[in-house]
């Protein structure tokens, strides 16, 4: 996540909403918000399966959540990590 201020109330409320929705998905163990700087944060999602079909389904559902939940103005959300690299191939 990139923004002018990733610790702003709007960005933190956005994270709380996507975290709540992502944690409801099967096989999602944890969702963690890691601010790296004032303008950059990582959202780490731990998944409890190695089944390719389930991983594809989880990535698809996360993609839908990220597209559905309205982002604060100026927030850029970029999908990275092993699940999305595998999913987007």
VEXVO-705177 format. One record per atom (N, C-alpha, C): residue number from 1; residue in one letter; atom name; z, y, x. Coordinates in nm, 2 decimals. Layout:
BEGIN
r num: NUM residuo: a atomo: CA Z: Z Y: Y X: X
...
***
This chain:
BEGIN
r num: 1 residuo: x atomo: N Z: 0.00 Y: -0.12 X: 0.08
r num: 1 residuo: x atomo: CA Z: 0.00 Y: 0.00 X: 0.00
r num: 1 residuo: x atomo: C Z: 0.00 Y: 0.12 X: 0.09
r num: 2 residuo: x atomo: N Z: -0.09 Y: 0.22 X: 0.05
r num: 2 residuo: x atomo: CA Z: -0.09 Y: 0.34 X: 0.13
r num: 2 residuo: x atomo: C Z: -0.08 Y: 0.46 X: 0.03
r num: 3 residuo: x atomo: N Z: 0.00 Y: 0.56 X: 0.06
r num: 3 residuo: x atomo: CA Z: 0.02 Y: 0.67 X: -0.02
r num: 3 residuo: x atomo: C Z: 0.08 Y: 0.78 X: 0.07
r num: 4 residuo: x atomo: N Z: 0.08 Y: 0.90 X: 0.01
r num: 4 residuo: x atomo: CA Z: 0.15 Y: 1.01 X: 0.08
r num: 4 residuo: x atomo: C Z: 0.29 Y: 0.98 X: 0.11
r num: 5 residuo: x atomo: N Z: 0.36 Y: 0.91 X: 0.01
r num: 5 residuo: x atomo: CA Z: 0.50 Y: 0.87 X: 0.03
r num: 5 residuo: x atomo: C Z: 0.52 Y: 0.74 X: -0.05
r num: 6 residuo: x atomo: N Z: 0.53 Y: 0.63 X: 0.03
r num: 6 residuo: x atomo: CA Z: 0.55 Y: 0.50 X: -0.04
r num: 6 residuo: x atomo: C Z: 0.69 Y: 0.48 X: -0.08
r num: 7 residuo: x atomo: N Z: 0.78 Y: 0.58 X: -0.06
r num: 7 residuo: x atomo: CA Z: 0.92 Y: 0.57 X: -0.11
r num: 7 residuo: x atomo: C Z: 0.94 Y: 0.66 X: -0.23
r num: 8 residuo: x atomo: N Z: 0.83 Y: 0.72 X: -0.28
r num: 8 residuo: x atomo: CA Z: 0.85 Y: 0.80 X: -0.40
r num: 8 residuo: x atomo: C Z: 0.88 Y: 0.72 X: -0.52
r num: 9 residuo: x atomo: N Z: 0.94 Y: 0.79 X: -0.62
r num: 9 residuo: x atomo: CA Z: 0.99 Y: 0.72 X: -0.74
r num: 9 residuo: x atomo: C Z: 0.87 Y: 0.65 X: -0.81
r num: 10 residuo: x atomo: N Z: 0.75 Y: 0.72 X: -0.82
r num: 10 residuo: x atomo: CA Z: 0.64 Y: 0.66 X: -0.88
r num: 10 residuo: x atomo: C Z: 0.59 Y: 0.53 X: -0.82
r num: 11 residuo: x atomo: N Z: 0.59 Y: 0.53 X: -0.68
r num: 11 residuo: x atomo: CA Z: 0.54 Y: 0.41 X: -0.61
r num: 11 residuo: x atomo: C Z: 0.64 Y: 0.30 X: -0.62
r num: 12 residuo: x atomo: N Z: 0.77 Y: 0.33 X: -0.61
r num: 12 residuo: x atomo: CA Z: 0.87 Y: 0.23 X: -0.63
r num: 12 residuo: x atomo: C Z: 0.88 Y: 0.17 X: -0.77
r num: 13 residuo: x atomo: N Z: 0.85 Y: 0.25 X: -0.87
r num: 13 residuo: x atomo: CA Z: 0.85 Y: 0.20 X: -1.01
r num: 13 residuo: x atomo: C Z: 0.72 Y: 0.11 X: -1.02
r num: 14 residuo: x atomo: N Z: 0.61 Y: 0.14 X: -0.96
r num: 14 residuo: x atomo: CA Z: 0.49 Y: 0.06 X: -0.97
r num: 14 residuo: x atomo: C Z: 0.52 Y: -0.08 X: -0.90
r num: 15 residuo: x atomo: N Z: 0.59 Y: -0.07 X: -0.78
r num: 15 residuo: x atomo: CA Z: 0.62 Y: -0.20 X: -0.72
r num: 15 residuo: x atomo: C Z: 0.71 Y: -0.28 X: -0.81
r num: 16 residuo: x atomo: N Z: 0.81 Y: -0.22 X: -0.87
r num: 16 residuo: x atomo: CA Z: 0.91 Y: -0.30 X: -0.96
r num: 16 residuo: x atomo: C Z: 0.83 Y: -0.37 X: -1.07
r num: 17 residuo: x atomo: N Z: 0.73 Y: -0.30 X: -1.12
r num: 17 residuo: x atomo: CA Z: 0.65 Y: -0.36 X: -1.23
r num: 17 residuo: x atomo: C Z: 0.56 Y: -0.47 X: -1.19
r num: 18 residuo: x atomo: N Z: 0.49 Y: -0.45 X: -1.07
r num: 18 residuo: x atomo: CA Z: 0.41 Y: -0.56 X: -1.03
r num: 18 residuo: x atomo: C Z: 0.50 Y: -0.68 X: -0.98
r num: 19 residuo: x atomo: N Z: 0.61 Y: -0.65 X: -0.92
r num: 19 residuo: x atomo: CA Z: 0.70 Y: -0.76 X: -0.87
r num: 19 residuo: x atomo: C Z: 0.75 Y: -0.84 X: -0.99
r num: 20 residuo: x atomo: N Z: 0.79 Y: -0.77 X: -1.10
r num: 20 residuo: x atomo: CA Z: 0.83 Y: -0.85 X: -1.22
r num: 20 residuo: x atomo: C Z: 0.72 Y: -0.94 X: -1.27
r num: 21 residuo: x atomo: N Z: 0.60 Y: -0.89 X: -1.28
r num: 21 residuo: x atomo: CA Z: 0.49 Y: -0.97 X: -1.33
r num: 21 residuo: x atomo: C Z: 0.45 Y: -1.08 X: -1.24
r num: 22 residuo: x atomo: N Z: 0.45 Y: -1.05 X: -1.11
r num: 22 residuo: x atomo: CA Z: 0.41 Y: -1.16 X: -1.01
r num: 22 residuo: x atomo: C Z: 0.52 Y: -1.27 X: -1.00
r num: 23 residuo: x atomo: N Z: 0.64 Y: -1.23 X: -1.01
r num: 23 residuo: x atomo: CA Z: 0.75 Y: -1.33 X: -1.00
r num: 23 residuo: x atomo: C Z: 0.75 Y: -1.43 X: -1.12
r num: 24 residuo: x atomo: N Z: 0.68 Y: -1.39 X: -1.23
r num: 24 residuo: x atomo: CA Z: 0.67 Y: -1.48 X: -1.35
r num: 24 residuo: x atomo: C Z: 0.57 Y: -1.59 X: -1.33
r num: 25 residuo: x atomo: N Z: 0.49 Y: -1.57 X: -1.22
r num: 25 residuo: x atomo: CA Z: 0.38 Y: -1.67 X: -1.20
r num: 25 residuo: x atomo: C Z: 0.44 Y: -1.80 X: -1.14
r num: 26 residuo: x atomo: N Z: 0.38 Y: -1.91 X: -1.18
r num: 26 residuo: x atomo: CA Z: 0.43 Y: -2.04 X: -1.12
r num: 26 residuo: x atomo: C Z: 0.40 Y: -2.04 X: -0.97
r num: 27 residuo: x atomo: N Z: 0.49 Y: -2.10 X: -0.90
r num: 27 residuo: x atomo: CA Z: 0.48 Y: -2.12 X: -0.75
r num: 27 residuo: x atomo: C Z: 0.50 Y: -2.00 X: -0.67
r num: 28 residuo: x atomo: N Z: 0.54 Y: -1.89 X: -0.73
r num: 28 residuo: x atomo: CA Z: 0.57 Y: -1.77 X: -0.65
r num: 28 residuo: x atomo: C Z: 0.72 Y: -1.77 X: -0.63
r num: 29 residuo: x atomo: N Z: 0.75 Y: -1.78 X: -0.50
r num: 29 residuo: x atomo: CA Z: 0.89 Y: -1.79 X: -0.45
r num: 29 residuo: x atomo: C Z: 0.96 Y: -1.65 X: -0.45
r num: 30 residuo: x atomo: N Z: 0.89 Y: -1.56 X: -0.38
r num: 30 residuo: x atomo: CA Z: 0.95 Y: -1.43 X: -0.37
r num: 30 residuo: x atomo: C Z: 0.84 Y: -1.32 X: -0.35
r num: 31 residuo: x atomo: N Z: 0.88 Y: -1.20 X: -0.39
r num: 31 residuo: x atomo: CA Z: 0.80 Y: -1.08 X: -0.37
r num: 31 residuo: x atomo: C Z: 0.89 Y: -0.97 X: -0.31
r num: 32 residuo: x atomo: N Z: 0.84 Y: -0.92 X: -0.19
r num: 32 residuo: x atomo: CA Z: 0.92 Y: -0.83 X: -0.11
r num: 32 residuo: x atomo: C Z: 0.84 Y: -0.71 X: -0.08
r num: 33 residuo: x atomo: N Z: 0.91 Y: -0.59 X: -0.09
r num: 33 residuo: x atomo: CA Z: 0.85 Y: -0.46 X: -0.05
r num: 33 residuo: x atomo: C Z: 0.90 Y: -0.42 X: 0.09
r num: 34 residuo: x atomo: N Z: 0.81 Y: -0.40 X: 0.18
r num: 34 residuo: x atomo: CA Z: 0.85 Y: -0.37 X: 0.32
r num: 34 residuo: x atomo: C Z: 0.78 Y: -0.24 X: 0.36
r num: 35 residuo: x atomo: N Z: 0.85 Y: -0.13 X: 0.35
r num: 35 residuo: x atomo: CA Z: 0.80 Y: 0.00 X: 0.40
r num: 35 residuo: x atomo: C Z: 0.79 Y: 0.00 X: 0.55
r num: 36 residuo: x atomo: N Z: 0.67 Y: 0.03 X: 0.60
r num: 36 residuo: x atomo: CA Z: 0.65 Y: 0.03 X: 0.75
r num: 36 residuo: x atomo: C Z: 0.66 Y: 0.17 X: 0.80
r num: 37 residuo: x atomo: N Z: 0.61 Y: 0.27 X: 0.72
r num: 37 residuo: x atomo: CA Z: 0.63 Y: 0.41 X: 0.75
r num: 37 residuo: x atomo: C Z: 0.64 Y: 0.48 X: 0.62
r num: 38 residuo: x atomo: N Z: 0.64 Y: 0.62 X: 0.63
r num: 38 residuo: x atomo: CA Z: 0.65 Y: 0.69 X: 0.50
r num: 38 residuo: x atomo: C Z: 0.52 Y: 0.68 X: 0.42
r num: 39 residuo: x atomo: N Z: 0.41 Y: 0.64 X: 0.48
r num: 39 residuo: x atomo: CA Z: 0.28 Y: 0.64 X: 0.41
r num: 39 residuo: x atomo: C Z: 0.23 Y: 0.50 X: 0.40
r num: 40 residuo: x atomo: N Z: 0.29 Y: 0.39 X: 0.45
r num: 40 residuo: x atomo: CA Z: 0.24 Y: 0.26 X: 0.45
r num: 40 residuo: x atomo: C Z: 0.35 Y: 0.16 X: 0.42
r num: 41 residuo: x atomo: N Z: 0.32 Y: 0.06 X: 0.33
r num: 41 residuo: x atomo: CA Z: 0.42 Y: -0.04 X: 0.30
r num: 41 residuo: x atomo: C Z: 0.34 Y: -0.17 X: 0.27
r num: 42 residuo: x atomo: N Z: 0.41 Y: -0.28 X: 0.30
r num: 42 residuo: x atomo: CA Z: 0.35 Y: -0.42 X: 0.28
r num: 42 residuo: x atomo: C Z: 0.43 Y: -0.48 X: 0.16
r num: 43 residuo: x atomo: N Z: 0.35 Y: -0.55 X: 0.08
r num: 43 residuo: x atomo: CA Z: 0.41 Y: -0.63 X: -0.03
r num: 43 residuo: x atomo: C Z: 0.39 Y: -0.78 X: 0.02
r num: 44 residuo: x atomo: N Z: 0.50 Y: -0.85 X: 0.04
r num: 44 residuo: x atomo: CA Z: 0.49 Y: -0.98 X: 0.09
r num: 44 residuo: x atomo: C Z: 0.52 Y: -1.08 X: -0.03
r num: 45 residuo: x atomo: N Z: 0.42 Y: -1.17 X: -0.05
r num: 45 residuo: x atomo: CA Z: 0.44 Y: -1.27 X: -0.16
r num: 45 residuo: x atomo: C Z: 0.44 Y: -1.41 X: -0.11
r num: 46 residuo: x atomo: N Z: 0.55 Y: -1.47 X: -0.13
r num: 46 residuo: x atomo: CA Z: 0.57 Y: -1.61 X: -0.08
r num: 46 residuo: x atomo: C Z: 0.53 Y: -1.71 X: -0.19
r num: 47 residuo: x atomo: N Z: 0.44 Y: -1.80 X: -0.15
r num: 47 residuo: x atomo: CA Z: 0.39 Y: -1.90 X: -0.25
r num: 47 residuo: x atomo: C Z: 0.44 Y: -2.04 X: -0.21
r num: 48 residuo: x atomo: N Z: 0.48 Y: -2.12 X: -0.31
r num: 48 residuo: x atomo: CA Z: 0.54 Y: -2.25 X: -0.28
r num: 48 residuo: x atomo: C Z: 0.44 Y: -2.37 X: -0.29
r num: 49 residuo: x atomo: N Z: 0.31 Y: -2.35 X: -0.28
r num: 49 residuo: x atomo: CA Z: 0.22 Y: -2.46 X: -0.29
r num: 49 residuo: x atomo: C Z: 0.11 Y: -2.45 X: -0.19
r num: 50 residuo: x atomo: N Z: 0.05 Y: -2.57 X: -0.15
r num: 50 residuo: x atomo: CA Z: -0.06 Y: -2.57 X: -0.06
r num: 50 residuo: x atomo: C Z: -0.19 Y: -2.62 X: -0.14
r num: 51 residuo: x atomo: N Z: -0.17 Y: -2.65 X: -0.26
r num: 51 residuo: x atomo: CA Z: -0.29 Y: -2.70 X: -0.34
r num: 51 residuo: x atomo: C Z: -0.39 Y: -2.58 X: -0.36
r num: 52 residuo: x atomo: N Z: -0.51 Y: -2.61 X: -0.32
r num: 52 residuo: x atomo: CA Z: -0.62 Y: -2.51 X: -0.32
r num: 52 residuo: x atomo: C Z: -0.64 Y: -2.45 X: -0.46
r num: 53 residuo: x atomo: N Z: -0.65 Y: -2.54 X: -0.56
r num: 53 residuo: x atomo: CA Z: -0.68 Y: -2.49 X: -0.69
r num: 53 residuo: x atomo: C Z: -0.56 Y: -2.40 X: -0.74
r num: 54 residuo: x atomo: N Z: -0.44 Y: -2.44 X: -0.72
r num: 54 residuo: x atomo: CA Z: -0.33 Y: -2.36 X: -0.76
r num: 54 residuo: x atomo: C Z: -0.32 Y: -2.22 X: -0.68
r num: 55 residuo: x atomo: N Z: -0.36 Y: -2.22 X: -0.55
r num: 55 residuo: x atomo: CA Z: -0.36 Y: -2.10 X: -0.48
r num: 55 residuo: x atomo: C Z: -0.47 Y: -2.01 X: -0.53
r num: 56 residuo: x atomo: N Z: -0.58 Y: -2.06 X: -0.56
r num: 56 residuo: x atomo: CA Z: -0.69 Y: -1.99 X: -0.62
r num: 56 residuo: x atomo: C Z: -0.65 Y: -1.92 X: -0.76
r num: 57 residuo: x atomo: N Z: -0.58 Y: -2.00 X: -0.84
r num: 57 residuo: x atomo: CA Z: -0.53 Y: -1.95 X: -0.97
r num: 57 residuo: x atomo: C Z: -0.43 Y: -1.84 X: -0.95
r num: 58 residuo: x atomo: N Z: -0.34 Y: -1.86 X: -0.85
r num: 58 residuo: x atomo: CA Z: -0.23 Y: -1.76 X: -0.83
r num: 58 residuo: x atomo: C Z: -0.30 Y: -1.63 X: -0.78
r num: 59 residuo: x atomo: N Z: -0.39 Y: -1.64 X: -0.68
r num: 59 residuo: x atomo: CA Z: -0.46 Y: -1.52 X: -0.63
r num: 59 residuo: x atomo: C Z: -0.54 Y: -1.45 X: -0.75
r num: 60 residuo: x atomo: N Z: -0.60 Y: -1.52 X: -0.83
r num: 60 residuo: x atomo: CA Z: -0.67 Y: -1.47 X: -0.95
r num: 60 residuo: x atomo: C Z: -0.57 Y: -1.39 X: -1.04
r num: 61 residuo: x atomo: N Z: -0.46 Y: -1.45 X: -1.07
r num: 61 residuo: x atomo: CA Z: -0.36 Y: -1.39 X: -1.15
r num: 61 residuo: x atomo: C Z: -0.30 Y: -1.26 X: -1.09
r num: 62 residuo: x atomo: N Z: -0.27 Y: -1.27 X: -0.96
r num: 62 residuo: x atomo: CA Z: -0.22 Y: -1.15 X: -0.89
r num: 62 residuo: x atomo: C Z: -0.33 Y: -1.04 X: -0.90
r num: 63 residuo: x atomo: N Z: -0.45 Y: -1.07 X: -0.87
r num: 63 residuo: x atomo: CA Z: -0.56 Y: -0.98 X: -0.88
r num: 63 residuo: x atomo: C Z: -0.56 Y: -0.91 X: -1.02
r num: 64 residuo: x atomo: N Z: -0.55 Y: -0.99 X: -1.13
r num: 64 residuo: x atomo: CA Z: -0.55 Y: -0.93 X: -1.26
r num: 64 residuo: x atomo: C Z: -0.43 Y: -0.84 X: -1.28
r num: 65 residuo: x atomo: N Z: -0.31 Y: -0.88 X: -1.23
r num: 65 residuo: x atomo: CA Z: -0.19 Y: -0.79 X: -1.24
r num: 65 residuo: x atomo: C Z: -0.22 Y: -0.66 X: -1.17
r num: 66 residuo: x atomo: N Z: -0.27 Y: -0.66 X: -1.05
r num: 66 residuo: x atomo: CA Z: -0.30 Y: -0.54 X: -0.97
r num: 66 residuo: x atomo: C Z: -0.40 Y: -0.45 X: -1.04
r num: 67 residuo: x atomo: N Z: -0.50 Y: -0.51 X: -1.11
r num: 67 residuo: x atomo: CA Z: -0.60 Y: -0.44 X: -1.18
r num: 67 residuo: x atomo: C Z: -0.54 Y: -0.38 X: -1.31
r num: 68 residuo: x atomo: N Z: -0.45 Y: -0.45 X: -1.37
r num: 68 residuo: x atomo: CA Z: -0.39 Y: -0.41 X: -1.50
r num: 68 residuo: x atomo: C Z: -0.29 Y: -0.30 X: -1.50
r num: 69 residuo: x atomo: N Z: -0.19 Y: -0.31 X: -1.40
r num: 69 residuo: x atomo: CA Z: -0.08 Y: -0.22 X: -1.40
r num: 69 residuo: x atomo: C Z: -0.13 Y: -0.09 X: -1.34
r num: 70 residuo: x atomo: N Z: -0.12 Y: 0.02 X: -1.42
r num: 70 residuo: x atomo: CA Z: -0.16 Y: 0.15 X: -1.37
r num: 70 residuo: x atomo: C Z: -0.09 Y: 0.20 X: -1.24
r num: 71 residuo: x atomo: N Z: -0.18 Y: 0.24 X: -1.14
r num: 71 residuo: x atomo: CA Z: -0.12 Y: 0.28 X: -1.01
r num: 71 residuo: x atomo: C Z: -0.09 Y: 0.43 X: -1.02
r num: 72 residuo: x atomo: N Z: 0.01 Y: 0.47 X: -0.94
r num: 72 residuo: x atomo: CA Z: 0.04 Y: 0.62 X: -0.93
r num: 72 residuo: x atomo: C Z: -0.08 Y: 0.69 X: -0.86
r num: 73 residuo: x atomo: N Z: -0.10 Y: 0.81 X: -0.90
r num: 73 residuo: x atomo: CA Z: -0.21 Y: 0.89 X: -0.83
r num: 73 residuo: x atomo: C Z: -0.19 Y: 0.89 X: -0.68
r num: 74 residuo: x atomo: N Z: -0.30 Y: 0.86 X: -0.61
r num: 74 residuo: x atomo: CA Z: -0.30 Y: 0.87 X: -0.47
r num: 74 residuo: x atomo: C Z: -0.25 Y: 0.74 X: -0.40
r num: 75 residuo: x atomo: N Z: -0.22 Y: 0.64 X: -0.48
r num: 75 residuo: x atomo: CA Z: -0.18 Y: 0.51 X: -0.42
r num: 75 residuo: x atomo: C Z: -0.30 Y: 0.42 X: -0.40
r num: 76 residuo: x atomo: N Z: -0.32 Y: 0.36 X: -0.28
r num: 76 residuo: x atomo: CA Z: -0.43 Y: 0.27 X: -0.25
r num: 76 residuo: x atomo: C Z: -0.36 Y: 0.14 X: -0.22
r num: 77 residuo: x atomo: N Z: -0.41 Y: 0.04 X: -0.30
r num: 77 residuo: x atomo: CA Z: -0.36 Y: -0.10 X: -0.29
r num: 77 residuo: x atomo: C Z: -0.47 Y: -0.19 X: -0.23
r num: 78 residuo: x atomo: N Z: -0.45 Y: -0.25 X: -0.12
r num: 78 residuo: x atomo: CA Z: -0.55 Y: -0.33 X: -0.05
r num: 78 residuo: x atomo: C Z: -0.49 Y: -0.47 X: -0.04
r num: 79 residuo: x atomo: N Z: -0.58 Y: -0.57 X: -0.08
r num: 79 residuo: x atomo: CA Z: -0.54 Y: -0.71 X: -0.08
r num: 79 residuo: x atomo: C Z: -0.57 Y: -0.77 X: 0.05
r num: 80 residuo: x atomo: N Z: -0.46 Y: -0.83 X: 0.12
r num: 80 residuo: x atomo: CA Z: -0.48 Y: -0.89 X: 0.25
r num: 80 residuo: x atomo: C Z: -0.40 Y: -1.02 X: 0.25
r num: 81 residuo: x atomo: N Z: -0.40 Y: -1.09 X: 0.36
r num: 81 residuo: x atomo: CA Z: -0.31 Y: -1.21 X: 0.37
r num: 81 residuo: x atomo: C Z: -0.39 Y: -1.33 X: 0.35
r num: 82 residuo: x atomo: N Z: -0.33 Y: -1.44 X: 0.39
r num: 82 residuo: x atomo: CA Z: -0.40 Y: -1.57 X: 0.39
r num: 82 residuo: x atomo: C Z: -0.45 Y: -1.61 X: 0.25
r num: 83 residuo: x atomo: N Z: -0.37 Y: -1.59 X: 0.14
r num: 83 residuo: x atomo: CA Z: -0.41 Y: -1.63 X: 0.01
r num: 83 residuo: x atomo: C Z: -0.54 Y: -1.55 X: -0.03
r num: 84 residuo: x atomo: N Z: -0.54 Y: -1.42 X: -0.01
r num: 84 residuo: x atomo: CA Z: -0.66 Y: -1.34 X: -0.05
r num: 84 residuo: x atomo: C Z: -0.78 Y: -1.36 X: 0.04
r num: 85 residuo: x atomo: N Z: -0.75 Y: -1.38 X: 0.17
r num: 85 residuo: x atomo: CA Z: -0.86 Y: -1.41 X: 0.26
r num: 85 residuo: x atomo: C Z: -0.93 Y: -1.54 X: 0.22
r num: 86 residuo: x atomo: N Z: -0.85 Y: -1.64 X: 0.18
r num: 86 residuo: x atomo: CA Z: -0.90 Y: -1.77 X: 0.13
r num: 86 residuo: x atomo: C Z: -0.97 Y: -1.75 X: 0.00
r num: 87 residuo: x atomo: N Z: -0.91 Y: -1.68 X: -0.09
r num: 87 residuo: x atomo: CA Z: -0.96 Y: -1.66 X: -0.23
r num: 87 residuo: x atomo: C Z: -1.09 Y: -1.58 X: -0.23
r num: 88 residuo: x atomo: N Z: -1.11 Y: -1.49 X: -0.14
r num: 88 residuo: x atomo: CA Z: -1.23 Y: -1.40 X: -0.14
r num: 88 residuo: x atomo: C Z: -1.34 Y: -1.45 X: -0.06
r num: 89 residuo: x atomo: N Z: -1.33 Y: -1.57 X: 0.00
r num: 89 residuo: x atomo: CA Z: -1.44 Y: -1.62 X: 0.09
r num: 89 residuo: x atomo: C Z: -1.56 Y: -1.66 X: 0.01
***
